[in-house]
């Protein structure tokens, strides 16, 4: 069986020692909705009076509010510990239901449920080996490999089994595991995707982004470190000392996904030790420094974002223009309808084209006869940008300039971000930036260069990032067969 093209980016949320475990996961998943909008699931564990743990689950396709629309669901999701997952995947609908996480198995140590954000790069090889040894897989997801490896470990202690399994997998993973007696969080040794720990009264939370802590007014404790396994159990709740284990004996160089700062994480989150808002503003500032726009008649340039993801970069851009003495004004030139999903993550080209007009409308009064600079965080296929420029032209601006707060995306991501195949990326379709400019019908187009992007990553050393989708320099080796599948599609 072929593994799904694992182009999903997901959100995970787990809580331990909470009287409202499943409800709290529900709120956490709401805050993480931007990380996956196709499906959601919650698994909870309850210890009954007979001492036996019971496991409950609700999963479904759709937004969190749709999957958990009936409040009675929470009467069934009993227990004081729960994990949840938001999923986005481009896999076919026929396969979608069985691939909704958290996945559950029951093995000799009891129940085990998993939520995973990221993508394992050697899952196909491990899976083939396990299948040859008699393993039966229930899903086509790479995540299930982790469950099999844990269940097949010959070690006796459950944390040792988890460590044993994680030593064998490569790629990106920020995971939550729920067992009968503990909540476990783990992050790959490169720290590609974010994962943090929080506390809510006597409960502990492990989740993708801090915005999921804020929604519950939970306290941020710290990140799960790259290559770390953290364990929360009854003892931790009593002592307040989080149990921590290393996956590998030796640390690896950090390779955080730079795209989390550029686009994916929420600006109100803190990830990789820095506020996303700060990094995104800085990207805008660097963009203005290297690629400013002036009005030819000396009037104020109108700086506008493509809401919401480039709002913060637009603020940084306009601030910097002002500092440089260039007359400018930040304006809301596009109004976004909040009642449909991101066009970037709507599957299917036709839907995406229609999506732009459904999603945005222009504020003609601020654009007419003005020099307009649109700030966007990235261009993937270019379909949205082209449609947006067309919309903005209809408002009658003098000139339209497009500034992108990242470099051209030239390569697909194999660590859990949804990019299309190489040939669909606009930067590969055209031989240079000027040809893209012509295609998008803007007066000028500029991206950040790779070095300029890293210049904006204050607080971090430039080599602590994965930049593979811009540079082709993949920090974790990619399985060749997997690559072939990806490029052949
Ligand atoms: S390839 Fe790009 S999107 Fe994927 S992890 Fe690296 S920087 Fe992030």
Boltz pocket constraint, residues with backbone or C-beta under 6 A from the ligand:
constraints:
  - pocket:
      binder: B
      contacts: [[A, 192], [A, 256], [A, 257], [A, 258], [A, 259], [A, 260], [A, 411], [A, 412], [A, 413], [A, 414], [A, 415], [A, 416], [A, 417], [A, 466], [A, 467], [A, 468], [A, 469], [A, 470]]
      max_distance: 6.0
